[in-house]
């Protein structure tokens, strides 16, 4: 599940995300070592995929208040990488 989560969000391809989430509905919620324990939202934010972040929030309904193991929100992670969401 970890690999699926990281791949789908680091690439930011919405079509791939639809397919993966249809087969693995909980993949977006998996904590990821690649995102310091964050969710798919953190991974997409860190990769600068604003469109994927919007998809994950509006369609998948991921919790925007979820924090990674460092206590960071996805928006904070994006800012760390110089990305405005």
C-alpha positions in Angstrom: 0.0 0.0 0.0 2.9 2.4 0.8 4.3 2.2 -2.7 0.9 2.8 -4.3 0.3 5.8 -2.1 3.7 7.4 -2.8 3.6 6.7 -6.6 0.1 8.0 -7.2 0.7 11.3 -5.4 4.3 12.0 -6.3 3.3 11.7 -10.0 0.2 13.8 -9.6 -1.7 12.1 -12.5 -5.4 12.4 -11.6 -6.4 9.6 -14.0 -3.9 7.2 -12.2 -5.2 8.4 -8.9 -8.8 7.5 -9.9 -7.8 4.0 -10.9 -5.7 3.4 -7.8 -8.3 4.7 -5.5 -11.0 2.6 -7.1 -9.0 -0.5 -6.4 -7.5 0.6 -3.1 -10.0 3.1 -1.5 -7.8 3.6 1.6 -4.6 4.2 -0.3 -4.8 8.0 0.1 -5.0 7.7 3.9 -2.0 5.5 4.4 0.7 7.1 6.5 3.9 7.3 4.5 7.5 7.3 5.6 8.2 9.3 2.4 6.0 12.1 3.8 7.3 11.9 7.4 4.2 9.9 8.4 1.9 12.1 6.3 -0.9 11.2 4.0 -1.2 11.3 0.2 -2.1 15.0 0.7 1.3 15.7 2.1 3.1 13.8 -0.7 1.1 15.6 -3.4 1.8 19.0 -1.7 5.5 18.3 -1.3 5.7 17.3 -5.0 4.0 20.6 -6.0 0.9 19.0 -7.5 -1.8 21.5 -6.7 -4.3 19.8 -8.9 -3.7 16.5 -7.1 -4.2 18.3 -3.7 -7.5 19.8 -4.9 -8.6 16.3 -6.1 -7.6 14.7 -2.8 -9.5 17.4 -0.8 -12.6 17.9 -2.9 -13.2 14.4 -4.4 -11.5 12.0 -1.9 -12.4 14.2 1.1 -9.0 13.8 2.8 -8.7 15.7 6.1 -6.8 19.0 5.5 -6.1 19.1 9.2 -4.2 15.8 9.2 -0.6 16.3 10.3 2.5 14.3 9.6 4.9 13.0 12.3 6.5 16.4 12.4 3.2 18.1 13.2 3.0 19.7 9.8 -0.2 20.2 7.7 0.1 19.5 4.0 -0.1 23.3 3.3 3.0 23.7 5.6 4.8 21.0 3.7 4.1 22.7 0.4 5.4 26.0 1.7 8.6 24.3 2.9 9.2 23.4 -0.8 8.3 26.9 -2.0 4.9 25.9 -3.3 1.8 28.0 -2.8 -1.4 26.0 -2.5 
